[in-house]
Amino acid sequence: MAFSGKAPVMHLLAHRGYHADVPENTMAAFEAALRLGVDGIETDVRLSRDGLPVIVHDRVVPGQRAVAELTRREIEDALGHPVPVLAEILEAFPEILWNIEIKNPEAQPAAIPVLRQFQRRRRLLVTSFRHDVVMRCAGELEADCGLLLAHRPLEVAAVIAGCAAQPRIKALVWDYNIIDAVVLNEVERAGWRNYAYGAVTAAEHRHCAQLGLAGLITDYPLHLRQPHAGAVGGAGS
């Protein structure tokens, strides 16, 4: 289910779920995020050795073993907790916006069929630092896509123009350290949406809320949301 247009209120997305008291990128972290009343969840997809789109952020697990060289069960043993796969989280949490970051090209062939299965029943934003991956996703899915950026391009217009052939790419996801009103306004004038990640302090969160962002991806949702009854404890900044 695609969404369009500039959001009147900034969406708050929990980065890898809410993991103050539970491991990140787990069902428990996603449940904790929902209890805080977030609008969405950002999560990460890698490919395991047994061909599964596992929800894992880091390239290696403890012991310096690569996720790509381990089965799902071996990853779970190394991390010490259950590791969900992409279909499980999309099935379990249908009401929120899912920002699915595909960590590398190897994960894409396993992720695409799952995303295609849910694309008309979930709100999805598919992103990656690998912009070639985003281009392929935009060509194969009926889902909104966005480019992750950890640097400020010399010409934002050139980045946007490079995606003209894929109209489903309509978002830039910025590192908080490099955004300002000038670059954000340029993106908006092109009809794209701005998201940011990496804000830490309460003041930085308030700043993001004033910038007209479509969404903020954060490890500290308590800066902008109060927990519901029964929610887990908060994270410090």
C-alpha positions in Angstrom: 0.0 0.0 0.0 1.8 3.1 -1.2 1.4 6.5 0.4 1.9 9.9 -1.3 2.1 13.6 -0.6 3.9 15.5 2.2 2.8 14.3 5.6 1.1 17.1 7.7 2.7 15.7 10.8 6.2 14.1 11.0 6.0 10.3 11.3 8.0 8.8 14.1 9.7 5.6 13.3 11.5 3.4 15.9 15.0 2.5 14.7 15.2 -1.3 14.8 12.2 -1.2 17.1 12.5 0.0 20.7 15.4 -1.8 22.3 16.0 -0.1 25.6 15.3 -3.4 27.5 15.2 -6.0 24.7 17.5 -6.9 21.8 17.1 -4.7 18.7 15.3 -6.0 15.5 13.3 -8.6 17.5 9.6 -9.2 17.8 9.9 -8.0 21.4 11.5 -4.7 20.2 8.8 -4.2 17.6 6.1 -4.8 20.2 7.8 -2.4 22.6 7.8 0.3 19.9 4.1 -0.1 19.2 3.4 0.3 22.9 5.0 3.7 22.7 2.6 4.8 19.9 5.1 5.2 17.1 3.9 5.6 13.6 6.4 3.1 12.1 9.4 0.9 12.5 12.7 0.9 10.6 14.4 -2.5 10.3 17.1 -4.2 8.4 17.3 -7.2 6.0 20.3 -9.4 5.3 20.6 -12.8 3.7 21.5 -15.9 5.7 23.4 -18.8 4.4 20.2 -20.8 4.1 18.7 -18.2 1.8 16.4 -16.4 4.3 15.8 -12.6 4.5 16.7 -12.3 8.2 16.2 -9.2 10.3 19.7 -8.4 11.3 21.6 -5.1 11.2 25.2 -5.9 11.6 27.3 -7.6 8.9 29.0 -9.9 11.5 27.8 -11.5 14.7 29.9 -12.0 17.9 33.0 -14.0 17.1 33.5 -12.1 13.9 31.4 -14.5 11.8 29.6 -13.0 8.9 25.8 -13.3 8.8 26.0 -14.4 5.2 28.0 -17.4 6.2 25.6 -18.6 8.9 22.2 -20.2 8.9 19.3 -18.6 10.7 19.7 -21.0 13.6 23.4 -20.3 13.8 22.7 -16.5 13.8 20.3 -17.0 16.7 22.8 -19.1 18.6 25.4 -16.4 18.1 23.1 -13.5 19.1 21.4 -15.4 21.9 17.9 -14.6 20.9 15.3 -15.5 18.2 15.9 -13.8 14.8 12.7 -13.1 12.7 12.5 -13.2 9.0 10.9 -10.5 6.8 7.5 -12.2 6.3 7.1 -12.8 10.0 7.4 -9.2 11.0 5.1 -7.9 8.2 2.5 -10.5 9.1 2.6 -9.8 12.8 2.4 -5.9 12.7 0.0 -4.9 9.9 -1.0 -1.4 11.0 2.2 0.5 10.9 4.5 2.0 8.3 7.5 -0.3 7.7 10.8 1.2 6.6 12.6 -1.8 5.2 16.3 -1.2 4.7 17.9 -3.8 2.4 21.5 -3.9 3.6 23.2 -5.3 0.5 22.4 -6.6 -3.0 22.6 -10.3 -1.9 19.5 -9.8 0.3 17.4 -8.3 -2.4 16.4 -11.5 -4.3 15.0 -13.0 -1.0 13.4 -9.8 0.1 11.6 -8.9 -3.2 9.1 -11.8 -3.2 8.1 -11.2 0.4 7.7 -7.4 -0.2 5.6 -8.2 -3.3 3.4 -10.4 -1.2 2.7 -7.6 1.3 3.0 -4.5 -0.9 -0.8 -3.9 -1.3 -1.6 -4.8 2.3 1.1 -2.8 4.2 2.5 0.7 4.2 6.1 0.2 3.0 9.1 2.4 2.4 12.0 0.4 1.0 15.4 2.0 1.4 19.1 1.3 1.1 22.5 3.0 1.0 23.0 0.9 -2.1 21.1 3.1 -4.6 21.3 0.4 -7.3 19.3 -1.8 -5.0 16.7 0.9 -4.5 16.5 1.3 -8.3 15.8 -2.4 -8.8 13.2 -2.5 -6.0 11.4 0.5 -7.5 11.3 -1.4 -10.8 9.9 -4.6 -9.3 7.6 -3.4 -6.5 4.5 -1.4 -6.1 6.0 0.3 -3.0 7.5 3.6 -2.1 11.3 3.7 -2.2 13.9 6.0 -0.8 17.7 6.6 -1.0 19.7 6.6 2.2 22.4 9.3 2.4 25.2 9.6 4.9 26.7 12.5 2.9 25.5 15.7 1.4 25.7 15.6 -2.4 27.2 18.5 -4.3 24.1 18.6 -6.4 20.9 17.2 -4.8 19.1 17.9 -8.1 21.5 15.4 -9.9 20.6 12.7 -7.4 16.9 13.3 -8.0 17.3 13.5 -11.8 19.1 10.2 -11.7 16.0 8.5 -10.5 13.6 10.0 -13.0 13.0 6.7 -14.7 11.7 5.2 -11.4 8.8 7.4 -10.1 8.4 5.2 -7.0 11.6 6.7 -5.7 10.4 9.8 -4.0 12.3 10.1 -0.7 15.7 10.9 0.7 16.6 9.6 4.1 19.3 11.9 5.5 21.8 11.6 8.4 20.8 14.3 10.8 24.3 15.7 10.8 24.1 17.0 7.3 20.6 18.4 6.9 19.5 22.0 6.9 16.6 24.0 5.5 18.3 24.7 2.2 18.7 21.1 1.1 15.4 20.0 2.6 13.5 22.7 0.7 15.3 21.7 -2.5 14.0 18.2 -2.1 10.5 19.3 -1.3 10.4 21.6 -4.4 11.2 18.5 -6.5 8.1 16.8 -5.0 10.1 14.3 -2.9 9.9 13.7 0.9 12.6 14.1 3.5 13.3 11.6 6.3 16.1 11.8 8.8 17.9 9.4 11.1 20.5 9.9 13.9 18.9 12.6 16.1 19.9 11.9 19.7 19.0 14.7 22.1 15.5 16.0 22.9 16.4 19.3 21.3 17.4 17.5 18.1 14.1 15.7 18.0 12.2 19.0 18.4 14.4 20.5 15.7 13.4 17.7 13.3 9.7 18.2 14.1 10.1 21.8 13.1 11.8 21.1 9.8 8.7 19.7 8.0 10.2 16.2 7.7 8.0 13.4 6.5 9.5 11.2 9.1 12.2 10.8 11.8 13.9 7.4 12.4 15.1 7.3 16.0 16.5 5.2 18.8 14.9 7.6 21.3 11.1 7.8 20.6 10.4 8.8 24.1 11.6 12.3 23.3 8.4 12.7 21.2 6.1 10.0 22.5 4.8 9.1 26.0 4.6 5.4 26.7 1.2 3.7 26.9 0.2 1.7 30.0 2.4 -1.3 30.3 5.2 0.1 28.0 8.8 -0.8 28.7 11.2 1.6 30.4 12.8 4.5 28.4 16.2 4.9 26.9 18.5 7.6 27.9 19.9 10.2 25.5 
